Structures are given as C-alpha cells and as structure tokens.
Amino acid sequence: MSQTVTLKQVTWDQGTLSGIVTVTPALTTRPIAFELRGEVFNIKGFRDVNTFRFTYSGSQSSQHVKGLFQPGALLTLH
C-alpha cells in the first residue's frame, strides 16, 4: 500500500543525485522507494518519521532531477 506525502525540503549531497528530504505528514510505514513526477528514487535510510535519505540512479540529467524537488511536490511512497 502506498502513501502520498508533501515535500517540505531537500538537501542535496554535493556533486551527486542523493540527499535528504523532509516531508509531511509523518510516514506511517518504512517504504523502500518513492516516485516524484514519474521518476523513481530509492530510499536509503530514515532519520525520523518525517526525514529520510534517498538516491537516484535513473537516466535523467542532474538539472532535470533537481528541478523536480519543489516545496509542495507530492511524493508517492512504495
């Protein structure tokens, strides 16, 4: 079962397509991935019920991927 959350903030790791996102409301499960505007991101760990680490390994450009992460964007967790 999936959960949809709203992106509050993203912090990118320098020189990579990995980082940390903060979402609302709190996560009700421990998903392994999320989808954002058709792109799939892998979840690598959790700081708390609102914050987790992610990475992207798809074929889109860095500029495209980073442009997806706007405050208020909806993430579908899987």
Secondary structure, DSSP 8 states (H G I E B T S, - for coil): --EEEEEEEEEE-TTSSEEEEEEES--SS--SEEEETTEEEEEEEEEETTEEEEE--SSS-HHHHHHH--TT-EEEE-
